[in-house]
Amino acid sequence: MNDELKHVGTPRHSGRYPWGSGDDGYQRTPGFLGDVNYLRKKGMTDVEIYRSLGLESTTELRAKIAIEGNKRDAARAAMAYRLKEKGYSDAAISKRMGISDHTVASLLDPSIKRKREVTEEIANVLKKEVEESKYGVDVGVGVEVTLGTSGTKKDIAVAMLKEQGYQIYTFDQEQQGAPGKFTHMKVLAPPGMTKIEILRNRDQIRTIGSHSDDGGETFEPIHPPVNVDSKRISINYQSNKDGVIELRRNVDDISLGNKKYAQVRVAVDGTHFMKGMAMYSDDIPKGKDIIYNTNKSIKDSDKVFKSLETKDPEYPFGAVIRQKFYIDKDGNKKQSALNVVGAKEGAGEEGAWDEWSKNLSSQVLSKQTPALAKKQLGLAYSLKKEEYDEIISLTNPAVKQALLGPFADQCDADAVHLKAAALPRQSSKVILPITSLKPNEVYAPGYLNGDHLALVRHPHGGIFEIPQVIVNNKNPEGKKILGNAPDVIGMHPKVAARLSGADFDGDTVIAIPNKAGHIQTSPSIKSLTDFDHKGAYPYYEGMKVMDKHTKAIKMGDISNLITDMTIKAASQDEIARAVRHSMVVIDAEKHKLNYVQSYNDNNIAQLKKKYQGGTTAGASTLISRAGSEVRVNERILLRTRKGEETTGDKLYKETGRRYFKTKFVIDPTTGKKVYLQGEGKFLPKQTKITRMEQEKDAFALSSGTEIEKVYARHANALKDLARQARISLAHTENMKYSSSARKIYDREVESLKSKLRIAYRNKPLERHAQLVASRMVRNKRKANPDMDEDDFKKIKGQALINARNRVGAKKEKIIITDKEWEAIQAGAISHNILKNILSNAELKALKQRAMPRLSTPLSTARTSRARSMLIAGHTYAEIADALGVSVSIIEEAVG
């Protein structure tokens, strides 16, 4: 064979052989685009191509293609313009450059040239934002809306800057208030900036359009609480209405507005605060505006109010609150002295408690008969299975996918929480005192006069703490104070005392109509009724006082013991011993009680050995173990790709993240921890999951009792249903797009896209809020390393609320109209866009659209009748009974 050297030629056809000739025409084509064309001709997918070229994703591949295409077109356009200026015709330019007449026209078209320049302008905007920031800018999903461009153009602009030396870093930020869930961050940083610098200063990552370089400090913070002068307050000592804050009517700064009651915190004199349920009263002493009811005696007057946390203005009450505002007589907006407990709008106010989940917890049902548990758990599973079958029957695959994922996750959650279906007409109610009622009566507008109710409080030691009462809605005091409020039960204080010692500062009960005797109860245990735990175990000089952290551990320990003892049929005397100790533990930190002596006197070690297997053992039954926490290395959920074989189990990948655990010593003077700078070791970052989540088979958590078997079978059935849903999700094909439907529903499609852009506009703000909140939480944790875990959870929630307020983050859910739903069903929207629309829609509304059987709205005529009956003075229960529907449907229809 003779060696030969042949000139292949250039793209403009110089040389002997034309460009692209030969068996493998593009194998020697220079440049990135030639490589991609060559690999595509070989049959490789874009996923295979980006991996073979050393890129990170198909997004980077597409951006690179666009960048190289822009470079090529810019060079071609420059040459075409030069030739045009020399007098070449379009045909002559086509021949000279070796391109088609159409391509020449495109290269010379000013509007197309302008489109190419847009990406460079976006890159310049991003570059300016990075230059003005110190630690880079967020370029994740939704930033394109702020920039007024498309996601593709934004990605191309980011890729252009990466080629110029700018850094792109990604990381996952754990969401505040949602352990185990992460927000994906994508940051464009200045040249030379390292990822570790970004991570250490993540709260200072800038949001496009924001002009705050201090992590949000210059945004409007939460307002300091408005204080009430203590001279306006009358204290009612040794009151049987402990926790009630009675308000004078028509006083602006303490007005409840159109509500009759609310759970509040009220700052007093700038140093203390009141906590409890606020309600109106017509018996306020002259010269006062508020009565504060306390069970303390006048000798303990210095302990009536709680100390305000003046060092932490963003968390002054130790609770997540919403600040109220009102308009004064001059039309000015003023801040109220009432701070309502709860983050969500409407929480902590009249009407909120009726929206609580209507089911039976394992803490309640496991103390009842196995037959009742089997019946209610079976009903809960049947409802889930029906929901799954209806989702599977849907004809729109995108809607099916949108519903299957959350459905599977909810099944897994239900397997952990072990909640059963509610009994007929069961509901959650907040309790308030009506002293004119008899000790066996309640005022409950949500029920019929004469109804027999069983009242259950969480937690309760046994069925001896479940009072049976009769509804008396004719009580004049109840009518005057509570009226027709749907989510309240007024009761004599003696009823509250039997409810595990409940008071009136926001405590709630489950009310269950019980004329048929479904819920078993028993008489009170005298040794508990007469037990004065504060008097029996007082503080003594030199005694070690329980701290908040220890209280949380000890309370969980004794609660689990009571649950395990009840399931294993302990005697009432044994249960009473454990309950007495729990009463001491729950108040040990607050009142400095001698819990160690209580532990010994009630022989708790013997009970633990008998019912949990050892004196230092923990939870021993499925009911107590299911929700207990275990630590695993931090991990992220892996998504199953479409069509990929799966068992339906969740698959995880460890993040590999570590943290530096600093060594500490105890300061002999203060007794506090002192951390030694630079001393310690790196440990894997961990997260908490439940034992039920960890176990594939729920029977692994059971000790073998009959009630546990009932619950184990239920949990396994839910886990199987979750797997089945994920398998169905993996095999559900994508939505088929219809171009003809797109033309018919053009207005609706554009409307949905516009709503999606609005929803996306919040995503960068929400990410910014998460970063700012994480900084707040870190600072509080650092300042209080021994913080109680419950307080820490509350702080996370409050920090996120404050951060969202600062950066203006507010999630806008997409509301789909009837015509837009028609467009979706007709296939007028591409699958990916529809997927994003549905993921940003309100899930409950989406279910009602896709599965109308799940909602049972009243007709217009019946709604009108319900309103007329309400105006006439009928209770919700009476209206529901007359129309043959549930109370909740009446509330929703006329609310």
Secondary structure as GFF3:
##gff-version 3
##sequence-region A 1 895
A	DSSP	alpha_helix	32	41	.	.	.	ID=ss1
A	DSSP	alpha_helix	46	52	.	.	.	ID=ss2
A	DSSP	alpha_helix	58	85	.	.	.	ID=ss3
A	DSSP	alpha_helix	90	97	.	.	.	ID=ss4
A	DSSP	alpha_helix	101	108	.	.	.	ID=ss5
A	DSSP	alpha_helix	110	132	.	.	.	ID=ss6
A	DSSP	beta_strand	137	138	.	.	.	ID=ss7
A	DSSP	alpha_helix	143	147	.	.	.	ID=ss8
A	DSSP	alpha_helix	151	163	.	.	.	ID=ss9
A	DSSP	beta_strand	167	174	.	.	.	ID=ss10
A	DSSP	beta_strand	182	189	.	.	.	ID=ss11
A	DSSP	alpha_helix	195	200	.	.	.	ID=ss12
A	DSSP	three_ten_helix	202	204	.	.	.	ID=ss13
A	DSSP	beta_strand	227	228	.	.	.	ID=ss14
A	DSSP	three_ten_helix	230	232	.	.	.	ID=ss15
A	DSSP	beta_strand	233	236	.	.	.	ID=ss16
A	DSSP	beta_strand	244	247	.	.	.	ID=ss17
A	DSSP	three_ten_helix	252	254	.	.	.	ID=ss18
A	DSSP	beta_strand	261	268	.	.	.	ID=ss19
A	DSSP	beta_strand	272	280	.	.	.	ID=ss20
A	DSSP	beta_strand	290	293	.	.	.	ID=ss21
A	DSSP	three_ten_helix	298	303	.	.	.	ID=ss22
A	DSSP	beta_strand	306	307	.	.	.	ID=ss23
A	DSSP	beta_strand	321	327	.	.	.	ID=ss24
A	DSSP	beta_strand	333	341	.	.	.	ID=ss25
A	DSSP	three_ten_helix	353	355	.	.	.	ID=ss26
A	DSSP	beta_strand	359	360	.	.	.	ID=ss27
A	DSSP	alpha_helix	362	365	.	.	.	ID=ss28
A	DSSP	alpha_helix	370	392	.	.	.	ID=ss29
A	DSSP	alpha_helix	397	417	.	.	.	ID=ss30
A	DSSP	beta_strand	420	421	.	.	.	ID=ss31
A	DSSP	beta_strand	427	433	.	.	.	ID=ss32
A	DSSP	beta_strand	441	443	.	.	.	ID=ss33
A	DSSP	beta_strand	452	456	.	.	.	ID=ss34
A	DSSP	three_ten_helix	463	465	.	.	.	ID=ss35
A	DSSP	beta_strand	468	471	.	.	.	ID=ss36
A	DSSP	alpha_helix	476	481	.	.	.	ID=ss37
A	DSSP	beta_strand	488	491	.	.	.	ID=ss38
A	DSSP	alpha_helix	493	498	.	.	.	ID=ss39
A	DSSP	beta_strand	508	513	.	.	.	ID=ss40
A	DSSP	alpha_helix	526	529	.	.	.	ID=ss41
A	DSSP	alpha_helix	533	536	.	.	.	ID=ss42
A	DSSP	alpha_helix	548	567	.	.	.	ID=ss43
A	DSSP	alpha_helix	572	591	.	.	.	ID=ss44
A	DSSP	alpha_helix	595	601	.	.	.	ID=ss45
A	DSSP	alpha_helix	604	612	.	.	.	ID=ss46
A	DSSP	alpha_helix	622	625	.	.	.	ID=ss47
A	DSSP	beta_strand	629	633	.	.	.	ID=ss48
A	DSSP	beta_strand	635	638	.	.	.	ID=ss49
A	DSSP	beta_strand	651	654	.	.	.	ID=ss50
A	DSSP	beta_strand	658	666	.	.	.	ID=ss51
A	DSSP	beta_strand	673	684	.	.	.	ID=ss52
A	DSSP	beta_strand	686	690	.	.	.	ID=ss53
A	DSSP	alpha_helix	691	694	.	.	.	ID=ss54
A	DSSP	three_ten_helix	698	701	.	.	.	ID=ss55
A	DSSP	alpha_helix	706	730	.	.	.	ID=ss56
A	DSSP	alpha_helix	739	744	.	.	.	ID=ss57
A	DSSP	alpha_helix	746	783	.	.	.	ID=ss58
A	DSSP	alpha_helix	789	807	.	.	.	ID=ss59
A	DSSP	alpha_helix	818	826	.	.	.	ID=ss60
A	DSSP	alpha_helix	831	839	.	.	.	ID=ss61
A	DSSP	alpha_helix	843	850	.	.	.	ID=ss62
A	DSSP	three_ten_helix	852	854	.	.	.	ID=ss63
A	DSSP	alpha_helix	860	871	.	.	.	ID=ss64
A	DSSP	alpha_helix	876	883	.	.	.	ID=ss65
A	DSSP	alpha_helix	887	894	.	.	.	ID=ss66
###
